[in-house]
Amino acid sequence: MACLLHRFRYVLGKAINVFMQKAFSAGLAAAVAIALVLAPALGAPAAGPVVLDPNFLTNDAAANAANNSGQFFLQNWKPTGYASNSKADSGQFDNGNAAGQSVVGFLSGVSSLSQVVQGFVAGRTYRVSVGADARATVNTKPTFQISADNVQVYGPTLLNPVDPVGTFSTAFTAIQSDTFVAANTFVTIKFANAAGSDANASTLLSAVSLSQVPEPISLGILGIGLLGVGVARWRGGVTARLGA
């Protein structure tokens, strides 16, 4: 009798093991397939928005000729106050190392440079990155801030010059904004010296970029994998007990 009981438990355990394995494999495969189908639409980063002239290199010849303004106006960037690049004012490029760039954008006093950037996906989350530095001047520091569609996403923050003696040896500070959600396919990105900045305080800018923040769907796919591992371990434990 004991032998028959042991045999019955063994056969039952094997049957449960096969059933659980097939059910789990089919269910997990279906869940993963659904997640992978949805990922491109819900969570995978698409081709992101592209900032035009991210290093502030190109002056707008037509606008400058029309306004008799030397090299002040830049292509793709809209200025307020005294804001341009170091072609327009070579004295602005005297501090820090902008990753090998010999031209930088600058904001002097209360001023801004902005661009309407295309290529966003409405409802997705993004972040602005920029290399920034304060120009070496006497007892003045700019109060720098970044906004997306007039919503502040960084600062206002006092910037310290990284090369007080203008040796070009220290890299620009890599700044990342807080995240923001795009309301449309285009967003106005603005870099500014905030109100109250001294007229002699200048922010130097280079290497602007935008990145999309991954959506929670990627975490969901990871969760499915962890769930699969947990169920597999539980199944193995049940089978071992029934087959004992």
C-alpha positions in Angstrom: 0.0 0.0 0.0 2.8 2.4 0.9 4.5 1.7 -2.3 1.3 2.4 -4.3 0.7 5.6 -2.4 4.3 6.8 -3.1 3.8 5.9 -6.8 0.6 7.8 -7.0 2.2 10.9 -5.4 5.0 10.6 -7.9 2.8 10.4 -10.9 0.6 13.2 -9.6 3.6 15.4 -9.0 4.8 14.8 -12.5 1.4 15.6 -14.0 1.2 18.8 -12.0 4.7 19.8 -13.1 3.9 19.3 -16.8 0.6 21.2 -16.5 2.2 24.1 -14.6 5.1 24.3 -17.0 2.9 24.4 -20.1 0.5 26.9 -18.5 3.2 29.1 -17.2 5.2 29.1 -20.5 2.1 29.9 -22.5 1.0 32.7 -20.2 4.5 34.2 -19.8 5.1 34.1 -23.6 1.7 35.8 -24.2 2.5 38.5 -21.6 5.9 39.2 -23.0 4.6 39.3 -26.6 2.0 41.8 -25.6 4.5 43.9 -23.7 6.9 43.9 -26.7 4.2 44.9 -29.1 3.1 47.8 -26.8 6.6 48.9 -26.0 7.3 50.9 -29.2 4.1 52.8 -28.8 4.2 53.3 -25.1 7.7 53.3 -23.8 10.5 52.9 -26.2 12.3 56.2 -27.0 11.4 57.4 -30.5 13.6 59.6 -32.7 13.8 62.6 -30.4 13.5 66.3 -31.0 16.6 67.9 -32.6 18.0 71.3 -31.5 19.2 73.3 -34.5 22.7 74.8 -34.1 23.2 73.4 -30.6 26.6 75.0 -30.3 25.5 78.5 -31.3 28.0 78.5 -34.3 26.0 80.1 -37.1 25.3 83.8 -37.4 22.3 85.0 -39.5 23.8 87.0 -42.3 20.5 88.2 -43.7 19.1 89.4 -40.4 22.3 91.1 -39.5 22.5 92.9 -42.8 18.9 94.0 -42.5 19.5 95.3 -39.0 23.0 96.6 -39.6 24.0 94.6 -36.5 27.4 93.1 -37.4 27.2 89.4 -36.4 24.8 89.8 -33.5 21.8 87.7 -34.7 22.1 83.9 -34.8 20.3 81.4 -37.0 17.6 79.4 -35.2 18.1 81.2 -31.9 15.9 84.2 -30.9 17.6 86.8 -28.6 16.3 89.1 -26.0 18.7 91.6 -24.4 22.4 91.2 -25.2 22.6 87.6 -26.2 24.5 86.2 -29.2 27.8 84.2 -29.7 31.4 84.9 -29.4 31.8 85.8 -33.1 29.7 88.9 -32.3 31.7 89.6 -29.1 35.0 87.8 -28.9 35.5 89.0 -25.4 32.8 86.7 -24.2 34.8 83.6 -24.9 37.4 83.9 -22.2 36.6 81.2 -19.7 36.3 77.4 -19.5 36.7 74.7 -22.2 33.6 74.1 -24.3 34.7 70.6 -25.5 36.9 72.0 -28.2 34.5 74.6 -29.5 36.0 77.9 -30.4 32.6 79.6 -30.5 30.0 79.7 -27.7 26.7 81.3 -27.1 26.4 83.9 -24.4 23.9 85.7 -22.2 25.1 89.0 -20.9 23.1 90.8 -18.2 19.4 90.1 -18.2 19.0 88.3 -21.5 17.9 85.1 -23.2 18.3 82.8 -26.2 15.4 80.6 -27.2 14.4 78.2 -29.9 11.1 76.5 -30.9 12.2 72.9 -31.2 10.3 70.5 -33.3 9.9 66.7 -33.1 8.4 66.2 -29.6 5.7 63.6 -28.9 2.8 65.1 -27.0 2.5 63.5 -23.6 6.1 62.2 -23.5 8.6 63.3 -20.9 11.8 65.0 -21.8 14.9 66.7 -20.3 17.2 69.5 -21.5 21.0 69.2 -21.3 23.5 72.0 -21.8 27.2 72.9 -21.1 27.3 76.2 -19.2 29.9 78.3 -17.6 30.1 81.8 -16.0 32.4 84.3 -17.6 35.3 85.3 -15.4 34.5 88.9 -14.2 35.0 90.8 -11.0 32.4 90.1 -8.3 29.6 89.3 -10.7 27.8 86.0 -11.2 24.9 85.3 -13.6 21.7 83.9 -12.3 20.9 81.2 -14.9 17.7 79.4 -15.7 16.1 77.1 -18.3 12.4 77.0 -19.3 10.3 74.8 -21.5 7.2 76.6 -22.9 7.7 79.3 -20.2 7.7 76.7 -17.4 10.9 76.8 -15.4 12.8 73.5 -15.5 16.1 74.6 -14.0 17.2 77.4 -11.7 17.4 80.2 -11.2 20.9 79.3 -10.0 24.1 81.4 -9.5 26.9 80.1 -11.8 30.5 80.3 -10.7 33.3 80.7 -13.3 35.2 77.4 -13.6 38.4 79.1 -14.9 38.7 82.4 -13.0 41.9 83.3 -14.8 40.7 82.2 -18.3 43.1 79.2 -18.8 40.5 77.2 -20.9 41.5 74.1 -18.9 38.3 73.2 -17.1 35.3 71.7 -18.9 32.0 73.6 -19.0 29.6 72.4 -16.3 27.2 69.8 -17.6 23.7 70.9 -16.6 20.5 68.8 -16.8 17.1 70.3 -16.3 14.2 68.8 -14.4 11.9 66.7 -16.6 8.9 68.2 -18.4 6.0 66.7 -20.4 5.6 68.0 -23.9 2.1 69.4 -24.5 2.6 69.5 -28.3 5.0 68.4 -31.1 7.0 71.7 -30.6 8.3 73.3 -27.4 10.1 76.6 -26.9 13.4 76.0 -25.0 14.8 79.1 -23.4 18.1 79.8 -21.7 18.1 83.0 -19.7 19.9 85.2 -17.2 17.2 85.9 -14.7 16.0 89.3 -13.7 18.4 90.8 -11.2 21.5 89.5 -13.0 24.3 92.1 -13.0 24.8 93.8 -16.4 28.4 92.6 -16.4 27.5 88.9 -15.6 27.6 86.5 -18.5 26.6 82.9 -19.0 28.5 81.0 -21.7 26.6 78.1 -23.4 27.4 75.1 -25.6 26.2 71.6 -26.6 22.5 71.8 -26.1 20.6 68.6 -26.4 17.2 67.1 -25.5 16.5 63.5 -24.4 13.4 61.5 -23.8 12.9 60.0 -20.4 11.9 56.2 -20.6 8.3 55.5 -19.7 7.2 53.0 -17.0 6.4 50.3 -19.6 10.1 49.3 -19.6 9.8 48.7 -15.8 6.7 46.6 -16.5 8.6 44.3 -18.9 11.3 43.9 -16.1 8.5 43.0 -13.7 7.2 40.3 -16.0 10.6 38.7 -16.1 11.0 38.8 -12.3 7.5 37.3 -11.9 8.5 34.5 -14.2 11.6 33.8 -12.1 9.4 33.7 -8.9 6.8 31.4 -10.4 9.5 29.1 -11.7 11.0 28.8 -8.3 7.6 28.3 -6.6 6.7 25.6 -9.2 10.0 23.8 -8.6 9.4 23.8 -4.8 5.9 22.4 -5.2 7.1 19.7 -7.5 9.9 18.7 -5.2 7.5 18.4 -2.2 4.9 16.3 -4.2 7.6 14.0 -5.6 9.2 13.4 -2.3 
